[in-house]
Structure formats: C-alpha cells, structure tokens
C-alpha cells in the first residue's frame, strides 16, 4: 500500500546553517558578472593548463610525460614497457592512463605525427596516416626518450626554468622545458580551448634554426629566404606560392595545399601512391575513390587497395 503523503505543515523542516543549498534563494546578478565569476576560471584553466601549447611547444600533458621519462633515466638508459611509463606519469597527470598513453603515441617515432619525435618507440604504435590501424596496448610496447630530448632537457638542473608543485603537492614539476631550439615551430600541434584555438604546422628543424640565427642577427631579414615552407612528416608535394607563404609569416594565418606523390608502373598498368598529405588518412582516400567510381566519375579505375607494409605506405590503383 502506498505511503500517505504528509501534509506540508507537519513535514520536518531542515535548517542546518553549515550546509549550503538547502534554503532557496534567488540571486539577481548581471550575466557578465556570472560569466566572470563562474565561467572565466574554468575557461582560463582549459586555455593555460590543458589545450594550448606554451612557448616551449608543449601542452602540460606532453611536458608531464616527457619529464617523467627523463626522471626515470630513459634519456640514456634502455627502453622500458610503456605501461611502466604511464603508471609513473600518473603522479603528475591524474587524467587517466588512456589519455597519457594516447599522448605518448602521438610523440612517438612509430606513429609518425612529428618531424622530430621525442619518444623512441618499439612495437606497434599505429600510424598517423591510418584511421583504423590502432596501436597496441601499453603492456606490449616499449619506449625511451629519443636523442633530440637532450636538447629539450639541457641544463634543466641548473635553475633554468621554474618548478611548481604537482596536483597533490607531493613533488615538483617544471612549468616549462628549457628547449634549446624553437620547438613550437618544429612540432606540429593543435588545440581547442574555450573561445580560442591554435593550430601550428611543423617546420624543418634545420630551416627553423637557420632562420632563428638570421633573425637574431637582423630582425628585418626576409624569413622566406631561410624558412622556405612548412614541412610535413607524411611527405607529399607542397604547392608553393611565395606570396601566400609571405602573407602567412606576416599574419600568422593561412593555409597551404599539399598533394600526394605517386609513380606510374607501366608493366602492371597501375599507379602507386607512396606519400599522402598530412592530416588525411588512407581509409578516407579509399572511401572517396570508391564513391567516385560508384558515381561514374572515375571510369578508368578498376580497383584500388592498400598495400602498405614494413617498407612504408603504398596505395595501388589498377587502371
């Protein structure tokens, strides 16, 4: 039998002064004040501590992972299991093991998303040009820091950067890494924060260093003489336009077109694609070509398949 509803007047009223939220209160406040007091701290936290790379070219998640690997002695030592690195990084980055491992994969040599990878990887780390090729679990793969990290951590113990407390105040971590080269221009990076986003494409390490030296000697120098164009780890062919590149360097905004590289094999009557534009995937290309064949727009193609192997990317188009 259902309980009878108590009348309003006989119900016991709770009025605990130590507990907030039990007494109804309507607070009239301008929306600008509400946004400033409630939303701005969150927005700033996402911008500064999560999504936008700092001047050293790293987001906090990258920095925490690399510093942990440095403290584990993986700059000069042998590789260790990725699961071990992920577990140690949890002391600085409490956002879960999956997020930490995803960060490590993107920084790895095996994944191929960076021109100068910071993690020397062994095992299946997937590929940046494949949407469906998933990387192996951290218990199967191994990693250490690559040689370039000697420049990332140079003189870190000589009071070159500020150290701050980690999230539970049990240890210190660097606020920035003392990188000796302009890593923010070398490593491709993108981030979406609150109200702002950033997207850096990578540039060739040697060109960036040459340009930096030229700029330090003469701030009025022409950047396009030494920094020719963006450099993409997946290769391809950049459609170069000097005026466009100059506009991009002056404004910080713009885009360039990149095309795939191919060769025609006459004996087998097929086209082999061996480099594709950065940020696209093999599966997306195969799907698009299949769609064009079905629509009758590419009548000369009889078949297209992915023949990627240990020697690298290869898409074969039978004519």
Helices and strands as residue ranges (DSSP letters): G 8-10, H 31-34, I 35-39, H 40-46, I 47-51, H 60-71, E 80-81, H 82-89, H 97-107, E 119-122, E 142-145, H 149-152, E 163-165, E 172-174, H 183-186, E 189-192, E 197-200, H 205-217, H 223-226, E 237-239, H 242-251, E 257-259, E 261-265, E 270-275, H 282-294, E 303-306, E 315-318
